[in-house]
Amino acid sequence: MTRQRPVLLTILAILAILFGAFAILGSLALFGLGAIGVASATTTAATAGGSAIIVGILSLVGGVLELLFGIGTLLDRAWAWWLGVIGLSLSLLSNVISIILGALNNNLGGAILGSIVGLVIAGLLLYYLNTSAVKAYFGRA
């Protein structure tokens, strides 16, 4: 008997692969910007650089987990559910940290708004992964 994957889960898996790849690339940019900031002579730039490195690490780990979640879901692997839950939880954490750091650095504009949107999206996806149809597909019902 083959399991029927929910259509929305298939779409989510494809998007996870794409966004996971972009998150990995974005984390590399954050590492570069963070290194420039940390090497700077000013305390503010060094603090911002350290913050960029922290968010970059979370983004890298989250991106790898998203990529593996998407691939595992398309290959019908039960372990993919855990990777999705862990990856989305890290995304929630990363967005909360970005909001806090943005507020501390008086960056109350687009960065915080983007993090709030990311927080809402990650929360909704985490909810979706815990619906009965998705959990049943992954053998967690």
mmCIF file of the C-alpha atoms, coordinates in Angstrom:
data_MODEL
# 
_entry.id   MODEL 
# 
loop_
_atom_site.group_PDB 
_atom_site.id 
_atom_site.type_symbol 
_atom_site.label_atom_id 
_atom_site.label_alt_id 
_atom_site.label_comp_id 
_atom_site.label_asym_id 
_atom_site.label_entity_id 
_atom_site.label_seq_id 
_atom_site.pdbx_PDB_ins_code 
_atom_site.Cartn_x 
_atom_site.Cartn_y 
_atom_site.Cartn_z 
_atom_site.occupancy 
_atom_site.B_iso_or_equiv 
_atom_site.pdbx_formal_charge 
_atom_site.auth_seq_id 
_atom_site.auth_comp_id 
_atom_site.auth_asym_id 
_atom_site.auth_atom_id 
_atom_site.pdbx_PDB_model_num 
ATOM 1   C CA . MET A 1 1   ? 0.000  0.000  0.000  1.00 0.00 ? 1   MET A CA 1 
ATOM 2   C CA . THR A 1 2   ? 1.439  3.337  -1.004 1.00 0.00 ? 2   THR A CA 1 
ATOM 3   C CA . ARG A 1 3   ? 0.859  6.428  1.051  1.00 0.00 ? 3   ARG A CA 1 
ATOM 4   C CA . GLN A 1 4   ? -0.855 9.359  -0.627 1.00 0.00 ? 4   GLN A CA 1 
ATOM 5   C CA . ARG A 1 5   ? 1.150  12.515 -0.023 1.00 0.00 ? 5   ARG A CA 1 
ATOM 6   C CA . PRO A 1 6   ? -1.025 15.611 0.519  1.00 0.00 ? 6   PRO A CA 1 
ATOM 7   C CA . VAL A 1 7   ? -0.688 18.026 -2.431 1.00 0.00 ? 7   VAL A CA 1 
ATOM 8   C CA . LEU A 1 8   ? 0.160  20.955 -0.163 1.00 0.00 ? 8   LEU A CA 1 
ATOM 9   C CA . LEU A 1 9   ? 2.946  18.872 1.397  1.00 0.00 ? 9   LEU A CA 1 
ATOM 10  C CA . THR A 1 10  ? 4.412  18.216 -2.063 1.00 0.00 ? 10  THR A CA 1 
ATOM 11  C CA . ILE A 1 11  ? 4.370  21.950 -2.793 1.00 0.00 ? 11  ILE A CA 1 
ATOM 12  C CA . LEU A 1 12  ? 5.926  22.627 0.615  1.00 0.00 ? 12  LEU A CA 1 
ATOM 13  C CA . ALA A 1 13  ? 8.697  20.077 -0.069 1.00 0.00 ? 13  ALA A CA 1 
ATOM 14  C CA . ILE A 1 14  ? 9.580  21.705 -3.397 1.00 0.00 ? 14  ILE A CA 1 
ATOM 15  C CA . LEU A 1 15  ? 9.586  25.163 -1.814 1.00 0.00 ? 15  LEU A CA 1 
ATOM 16  C CA . ALA A 1 16  ? 11.698 23.849 1.077  1.00 0.00 ? 16  ALA A CA 1 
ATOM 17  C CA . ILE A 1 17  ? 14.341 22.673 -1.384 1.00 0.00 ? 17  ILE A CA 1 
ATOM 18  C CA . LEU A 1 18  ? 14.386 26.061 -3.116 1.00 0.00 ? 18  LEU A CA 1 
ATOM 19  C CA . PHE A 1 19  ? 14.328 28.147 0.055  1.00 0.00 ? 19  PHE A CA 1 
ATOM 20  C CA . GLY A 1 20  ? 16.835 25.852 1.745  1.00 0.00 ? 20  GLY A CA 1 
ATOM 21  C CA . ALA A 1 21  ? 19.288 26.476 -1.090 1.00 0.00 ? 21  ALA A CA 1 
ATOM 22  C CA . PHE A 1 22  ? 18.688 30.246 -0.861 1.00 0.00 ? 22  PHE A CA 1 
ATOM 23  C CA . ALA A 1 23  ? 19.091 30.163 2.931  1.00 0.00 ? 23  ALA A CA 1 
ATOM 24  C CA . ILE A 1 24  ? 22.460 28.449 2.548  1.00 0.00 ? 24  ILE A CA 1 
ATOM 25  C CA . LEU A 1 25  ? 23.572 31.119 0.068  1.00 0.00 ? 25  LEU A CA 1 
ATOM 26  C CA . GLY A 1 26  ? 22.213 33.878 2.325  1.00 0.00 ? 26  GLY A CA 1 
ATOM 27  C CA . SER A 1 27  ? 24.068 32.497 5.317  1.00 0.00 ? 27  SER A CA 1 
ATOM 28  C CA . LEU A 1 28  ? 27.328 32.732 3.378  1.00 0.00 ? 28  LEU A CA 1 
ATOM 29  C CA . ALA A 1 29  ? 26.591 36.416 2.724  1.00 0.00 ? 29  ALA A CA 1 
ATOM 30  C CA . LEU A 1 30  ? 25.870 36.941 6.424  1.00 0.00 ? 30  LEU A CA 1 
ATOM 31  C CA . PHE A 1 31  ? 29.182 35.296 7.329  1.00 0.00 ? 31  PHE A CA 1 
ATOM 32  C CA . GLY A 1 32  ? 30.995 37.678 4.978  1.00 0.00 ? 32  GLY A CA 1 
ATOM 33  C CA . LEU A 1 33  ? 29.215 40.756 6.296  1.00 0.00 ? 33  LEU A CA 1 
ATOM 34  C CA . GLY A 1 34  ? 29.712 39.577 9.858  1.00 0.00 ? 34  GLY A CA 1 
ATOM 35  C CA . ALA A 1 35  ? 33.432 39.098 9.317  1.00 0.00 ? 35  ALA A CA 1 
ATOM 36  C CA . ILE A 1 36  ? 33.725 42.614 7.913  1.00 0.00 ? 36  ILE A CA 1 
ATOM 37  C CA . GLY A 1 37  ? 31.814 44.011 10.901 1.00 0.00 ? 37  GLY A CA 1 
ATOM 38  C CA . VAL A 1 38  ? 33.826 42.086 13.483 1.00 0.00 ? 38  VAL A CA 1 
ATOM 39  C CA . ALA A 1 39  ? 37.093 43.219 11.862 1.00 0.00 ? 39  ALA A CA 1 
ATOM 40  C CA . SER A 1 40  ? 35.920 46.840 11.966 1.00 0.00 ? 40  SER A CA 1 
ATOM 41  C CA . ALA A 1 41  ? 37.378 49.322 14.419 1.00 0.00 ? 41  ALA A CA 1 
ATOM 42  C CA . THR A 1 42  ? 34.041 50.540 15.776 1.00 0.00 ? 42  THR A CA 1 
ATOM 43  C CA . THR A 1 43  ? 32.153 48.798 18.553 1.00 0.00 ? 43  THR A CA 1 
ATOM 44  C CA . THR A 1 44  ? 28.783 49.204 16.821 1.00 0.00 ? 44  THR A CA 1 
ATOM 45  C CA . ALA A 1 45  ? 30.002 47.561 13.618 1.00 0.00 ? 45  ALA A CA 1 
ATOM 46  C CA . ALA A 1 46  ? 31.645 44.752 15.585 1.00 0.00 ? 46  ALA A CA 1 
ATOM 47  C CA . THR A 1 47  ? 28.401 44.108 17.495 1.00 0.00 ? 47  THR A CA 1 
ATOM 48  C CA . ALA A 1 48  ? 26.378 44.130 14.278 1.00 0.00 ? 48  ALA A CA 1 
ATOM 49  C CA . GLY A 1 49  ? 28.960 41.832 12.682 1.00 0.00 ? 49  GLY A CA 1 
ATOM 50  C CA . GLY A 1 50  ? 28.734 39.371 15.549 1.00 0.00 ? 50  GLY A CA 1 
ATOM 51  C CA . SER A 1 51  ? 24.943 39.445 15.274 1.00 0.00 ? 51  SER A CA 1 
ATOM 52  C CA . ALA A 1 52  ? 25.164 38.751 11.531 1.00 0.00 ? 52  ALA A CA 1 
ATOM 53  C CA . ILE A 1 53  ? 27.379 35.736 12.192 1.00 0.00 ? 53  ILE A CA 1 
ATOM 54  C CA . ILE A 1 54  ? 24.921 34.335 14.773 1.00 0.00 ? 54  ILE A CA 1 
ATOM 55  C CA . VAL A 1 55  ? 21.969 34.745 12.406 1.00 0.00 ? 55  VAL A CA 1 
ATOM 56  C CA . GLY A 1 56  ? 24.133 33.315 9.598  1.00 0.00 ? 56  GLY A CA 1 
ATOM 57  C CA . ILE A 1 57  ? 24.824 30.148 11.590 1.00 0.00 ? 57  ILE A CA 1 
ATOM 58  C CA . LEU A 1 58  ? 21.124 29.689 12.318 1.00 0.00 ? 58  LEU A CA 1 
ATOM 59  C CA . SER A 1 59  ? 20.317 30.356 8.665  1.00 0.00 ? 59  SER A CA 1 
ATOM 60  C CA . LEU A 1 60  ? 22.884 27.810 7.482  1.00 0.00 ? 60  LEU A CA 1 
ATOM 61  C CA . VAL A 1 61  ? 21.626 25.083 9.803  1.00 0.00 ? 61  VAL A CA 1 
ATOM 62  C CA . GLY A 1 62  ? 18.008 25.923 8.980  1.00 0.00 ? 62  GLY A CA 1 
ATOM 63  C CA . GLY A 1 63  ? 18.747 25.934 5.242  1.00 0.00 ? 63  GLY A CA 1 
ATOM 64  C CA . VAL A 1 64  ? 20.404 22.522 5.359  1.00 0.00 ? 64  VAL A CA 1 
ATOM 65  C CA . LEU A 1 65  ? 17.480 21.146 7.384  1.00 0.00 ? 65  LEU A CA 1 
ATOM 66  C CA . GLU A 1 66  ? 14.971 22.652 4.926  1.00 0.00 ? 66  GLU A CA 1 
ATOM 67  C CA . LEU A 1 67  ? 16.832 21.164 1.984  1.00 0.00 ? 67  LEU A CA 1 
ATOM 68  C CA . LEU A 1 68  ? 16.948 17.724 3.601  1.00 0.00 ? 68  LEU A CA 1 
ATOM 69  C CA . PHE A 1 69  ? 13.287 18.005 4.671  1.00 0.00 ? 69  PHE A CA 1 
ATOM 70  C CA . GLY A 1 70  ? 12.223 18.735 1.094  1.00 0.00 ? 70  GLY A CA 1 
ATOM 71  C CA . ILE A 1 71  ? 14.272 15.913 -0.381 1.00 0.00 ? 71  ILE A CA 1 
ATOM 72  C CA . GLY A 1 72  ? 13.193 13.458 2.336  1.00 0.00 ? 72  GLY A CA 1 
ATOM 73  C CA . THR A 1 73  ? 9.537  14.353 1.879  1.00 0.00 ? 73  THR A CA 1 
ATOM 74  C CA . LEU A 1 74  ? 9.672  13.843 -1.891 1.00 0.00 ? 74  LEU A CA 1 
ATOM 75  C CA . LEU A 1 75  ? 11.405 10.495 -1.294 1.00 0.00 ? 75  LEU A CA 1 
ATOM 76  C CA . ASP A 1 76  ? 8.690  9.471  1.226  1.00 0.00 ? 76  ASP A CA 1 
ATOM 77  C CA . ARG A 1 77  ? 11.044 9.252  4.211  1.00 0.00 ? 77  ARG A CA 1 
ATOM 78  C CA . ALA A 1 78  ? 9.431  9.328  7.671  1.00 0.00 ? 78  ALA A CA 1 
ATOM 79  C CA . TRP A 1 79  ? 12.457 11.094 9.226  1.00 0.00 ? 79  TRP A CA 1 
ATOM 80  C CA . ALA A 1 80  ? 11.761 14.152 7.055  1.00 0.00 ? 80  ALA A CA 1 
ATOM 81  C CA . TRP A 1 81  ? 8.959  15.214 9.423  1.00 0.00 ? 81  TRP A CA 1 
ATOM 82  C CA . TRP A 1 82  ? 11.440 15.647 12.275 1.00 0.00 ? 82  TRP A CA 1 
ATOM 83  C CA . LEU A 1 83  ? 13.772 17.667 10.071 1.00 0.00 ? 83  LEU A CA 1 
ATOM 84  C CA . GLY A 1 84  ? 10.869 19.914 9.099  1.00 0.00 ? 84  GLY A CA 1 
ATOM 85  C CA . VAL A 1 85  ? 9.860  20.465 12.706 1.00 0.00 ? 85  VAL A CA 1 
ATOM 86  C CA . ILE A 1 86  ? 13.434 21.161 13.826 1.00 0.00 ? 86  ILE A CA 1 
ATOM 87  C CA . GLY A 1 87  ? 14.127 23.422 10.830 1.00 0.00 ? 87  GLY A CA 1 
ATOM 88  C CA . LEU A 1 88  ? 10.953 25.452 11.343 1.00 0.00 ? 88  LEU A CA 1 
ATOM 89  C CA . SER A 1 89  ? 11.664 25.735 15.068 1.00 0.00 ? 89  SER A CA 1 
ATOM 90  C CA . LEU A 1 90  ? 15.112 27.132 14.237 1.00 0.00 ? 90  LEU A CA 1 
ATOM 91  C CA . SER A 1 91  ? 13.466 29.513 11.782 1.00 0.00 ? 91  SER A CA 1 
ATOM 92  C CA . LEU A 1 92  ? 11.170 30.729 14.555 1.00 0.00 ? 92  LEU A CA 1 
ATOM 93  C CA . LEU A 1 93  ? 14.174 31.225 16.835 1.00 0.00 ? 93  LEU A CA 1 
ATOM 94  C CA . SER A 1 94  ? 16.182 32.990 14.127 1.00 0.00 ? 94  SER A CA 1 
ATOM 95  C CA . ASN A 1 95  ? 13.322 35.391 13.405 1.00 0.00 ? 95  ASN A CA 1 
ATOM 96  C CA . VAL A 1 96  ? 12.817 36.182 17.088 1.00 0.00 ? 96  VAL A CA 1 
ATOM 97  C CA . ILE A 1 97  ? 16.554 36.885 17.459 1.00 0.00 ? 97  ILE A CA 1 
ATOM 98  C CA . SER A 1 98  ? 16.469 39.087 14.339 1.00 0.00 ? 98  SER A CA 1 
ATOM 99  C CA . ILE A 1 99  ? 13.552 41.077 15.763 1.00 0.00 ? 99  ILE A CA 1 
ATOM 100 C CA . ILE A 1 100 ? 15.314 41.555 19.104 1.00 0.00 ? 100 ILE A CA 1 
ATOM 101 C CA . LEU A 1 101 ? 18.643 42.487 17.507 1.00 0.00 ? 101 LEU A CA 1 
ATOM 102 C CA . GLY A 1 102 ? 16.894 44.832 15.091 1.00 0.00 ? 102 GLY A CA 1 
ATOM 103 C CA . ALA A 1 103 ? 15.189 46.582 17.991 1.00 0.00 ? 103 ALA A CA 1 
ATOM 104 C CA . LEU A 1 104 ? 18.461 46.821 19.947 1.00 0.00 ? 104 LEU A CA 1 
ATOM 105 C CA . ASN A 1 105 ? 20.224 48.311 16.915 1.00 0.00 ? 105 ASN A CA 1 
ATOM 106 C CA . ASN A 1 106 ? 17.369 50.764 16.273 1.00 0.00 ? 106 ASN A CA 1 
ATOM 107 C CA . ASN A 1 107 ? 16.586 49.061 12.972 1.00 0.00 ? 107 ASN A CA 1 
ATOM 108 C CA . LEU A 1 108 ? 12.834 49.287 13.270 1.00 0.00 ? 108 LEU A CA 1 
ATOM 109 C CA . GLY A 1 109 ? 12.167 49.305 9.523  1.00 0.00 ? 109 GLY A CA 1 
ATOM 110 C CA . GLY A 1 110 ? 12.085 46.539 6.962  1.00 0.00 ? 110 GLY A CA 1 
ATOM 111 C CA . ALA A 1 111 ? 14.341 44.104 8.783  1.00 0.00 ? 111 ALA A CA 1 
ATOM 112 C CA . ILE A 1 112 ? 11.950 43.729 11.682 1.00 0.00 ? 112 ILE A CA 1 
ATOM 113 C CA . LEU A 1 113 ? 8.895  43.614 9.412  1.00 0.00 ? 113 LEU A CA 1 
ATOM 114 C CA . GLY A 1 114 ? 10.539 40.880 7.335  1.00 0.00 ? 114 GLY A CA 1 
ATOM 115 C CA . SER A 1 115 ? 11.352 38.920 10.480 1.00 0.00 ? 115 SER A CA 1 
ATOM 116 C CA . ILE A 1 116 ? 7.770  39.236 11.711 1.00 0.00 ? 116 ILE A CA 1 
ATOM 117 C CA . VAL A 1 117 ? 6.493  37.913 8.369  1.00 0.00 ? 117 VAL A CA 1 
ATOM 118 C CA . GLY A 1 118 ? 9.029  35.066 8.566  1.00 0.00 ? 118 GLY A CA 1 
ATOM 119 C CA . LEU A 1 119 ? 7.911  34.322 12.107 1.00 0.00 ? 119 LEU A CA 1 
ATOM 120 C CA . VAL A 1 120 ? 4.262  34.071 11.048 1.00 0.00 ? 120 VAL A CA 1 
ATOM 121 C CA . ILE A 1 121 ? 5.066  31.882 8.017  1.00 0.00 ? 121 ILE A CA 1 
ATOM 122 C CA . ALA A 1 122 ? 7.250  29.515 10.057 1.00 0.00 ? 122 ALA A CA 1 
ATOM 123 C CA . GLY A 1 123 ? 4.533  29.280 12.710 1.00 0.00 ? 123 GLY A CA 1 
ATOM 124 C CA . LEU A 1 124 ? 1.860  28.438 10.136 1.00 0.00 ? 124 LEU A CA 1 
ATOM 125 C CA . LEU A 1 125 ? 4.070  25.800 8.496  1.00 0.00 ? 125 LEU A CA 1 
ATOM 126 C CA . LEU A 1 126 ? 4.876  24.263 11.863 1.00 0.00 ? 126 LEU A CA 1 
ATOM 127 C CA . TYR A 1 127 ? 1.149  24.086 12.550 1.00 0.00 ? 127 TYR A CA 1 
ATOM 128 C CA . TYR A 1 128 ? 0.587  22.433 9.140  1.00 0.00 ? 128 TYR A CA 1 
ATOM 129 C CA . LEU A 1 129 ? 3.239  19.781 9.824  1.00 0.00 ? 129 LEU A CA 1 
ATOM 130 C CA . ASN A 1 130 ? 1.329  18.905 12.977 1.00 0.00 ? 130 ASN A CA 1 
ATOM 131 C CA . THR A 1 131 ? -2.061 18.419 11.291 1.00 0.00 ? 131 THR A CA 1 
ATOM 132 C CA . SER A 1 132 ? -3.466 14.907 11.370 1.00 0.00 ? 132 SER A CA 1 
ATOM 133 C CA . ALA A 1 133 ? -3.181 14.324 7.596  1.00 0.00 ? 133 ALA A CA 1 
ATOM 134 C CA . VAL A 1 134 ? 0.510  15.275 7.487  1.00 0.00 ? 134 VAL A CA 1 
ATOM 135 C CA . LYS A 1 135 ? 1.388  13.375 10.652 1.00 0.00 ? 135 LYS A CA 1 
ATOM 136 C CA . ALA A 1 136 ? -0.444 10.324 9.290  1.00 0.00 ? 136 ALA A CA 1 
ATOM 137 C CA . TYR A 1 137 ? 1.518  10.552 6.039  1.00 0.00 ? 137 TYR A CA 1 
ATOM 138 C CA . PHE A 1 138 ? 4.780  10.519 7.986  1.00 0.00 ? 138 PHE A CA 1 
ATOM 139 C CA . GLY A 1 139 ? 3.539  7.684  10.241 1.00 0.00 ? 139 GLY A CA 1 
ATOM 140 C CA . ARG A 1 140 ? 3.187  9.898  13.327 1.00 0.00 ? 140 ARG A CA 1 
ATOM 141 C CA . ALA A 1 141 ? -0.592 9.792  13.804 1.00 0.00 ? 141 ALA A CA 1 
# 
